[in-house]
Amino acid sequence: MKYSLPNEIKANPEIEVPVEGIRGWKVGSDHGLVVFFEIQPGTDLPEHSHCFQWGVVLEGAIELTIGGDKKVYEPGDPYLIPEGTPHSARIPDGALAMDYFSDPNRY
């Protein structure tokens, strides 16, 4: 794996992601959920929608299409996905990301 999260983060509960090449570890409360993602090179996330999501790329790059607008996000770049907005992603070289979801039961 080109990018890897520290073991201290991986000590949190791992979520089940229905897309091969993506692993995530969650930290949550009654108000929301933060997930730390490790994404393998060549991963494509099909279009979908859900609750409000805000995230930031930690390492690597993520090509996100949010509501039809395509942009490449690099380390330090935040992204915002309003509730119900269709979005998809391509991760050609792998990445680490941290995402907040407004639904504490998202995963």
N, C-alpha and C positions, 0 to 999 in steps of 0.2 A: 504494500500500500504506500503510495507516494506521500499521502498526508494521513496523520493518525492523531487521535485525541489522547490526552494523558490518562493513565490508569485511574486517577482520582475521579475523573468525569465518568469513566466506564464502570465505576463502582456503583453508579446510580442504576435504577431499573432500565433495562433495554426494552425498547418498544418493538412491536411487530410492524414492519413496513412492507406493504404488498408489492414492492418493486425491487427486483433483484439489483444488487449493487449499492443499496442504501441501507445503512444501519444508523440507529439513533438511540440516545440515552436521555431520559426525561427527569426534570425537576419541576414539581408543580405545587399548586395551592388550590384553594376553592375558587380563586379568581382567574386562573389561567395556567398555562403550561409552557415551559421552556424546554426545547429539545436541541441537543447538540448532535449534528449529523456528520457522519463520515460517508463520503460518496465516491465510489470507485470510478476510475476512468471509463469513458464510453457509456455512461448511464444516461438514459432518456426517461424522463418522468412524463407520462401522458397527461393530456389536459384533464383537469378536474377543478372542483370548487368546494369550498367549505367555509368555516368561520374566519374572522379577521386574523391576518397573519402579518407579523413584522419580523424581518430577519436581517442578518448581516453576514457577509462572506468573511470567513476567518483566514482561509488559505485557498489558493487555487482560483478558479473562475467558474461562474455559473451563467449560462445564457438563459434568461427568463423571458417568457412571453406572458405578459399580464394584460388581460383584456384586449388582446390583439397587438399590443406594443412590445416589440422585441428589443432587449438591451443586454449587454454583457456586464456583469457585476464582478468586481475584483476585490481583493482584501480591503476591508474597511468600508466598502460600499453597502449602505442599507437599502432594503427594498420593502415596500408596503403593498399588501394585497388585501383590498377591501373585502368584507364578507360577501360571499356569493359570486365573486369575480372569477371567471375561468382563467386558468393559468397552466403553463407547462414549462419544462426545463430540459436543457441539454447540458451535460457536464462532460466535455470531451477528455479532459486531462485529470479529472478528480478534483475534490474540494472538501473543505470543512466549512460548516455553516452553523449558526446559532439562530433558532427561530422561536418567536413567542406566538402562541395561539390563544385566542380569547376564550376558547372552550376548554375547560380543564379536563374534559373527558375525550379530547380529540384522539388520543392514543391510549 
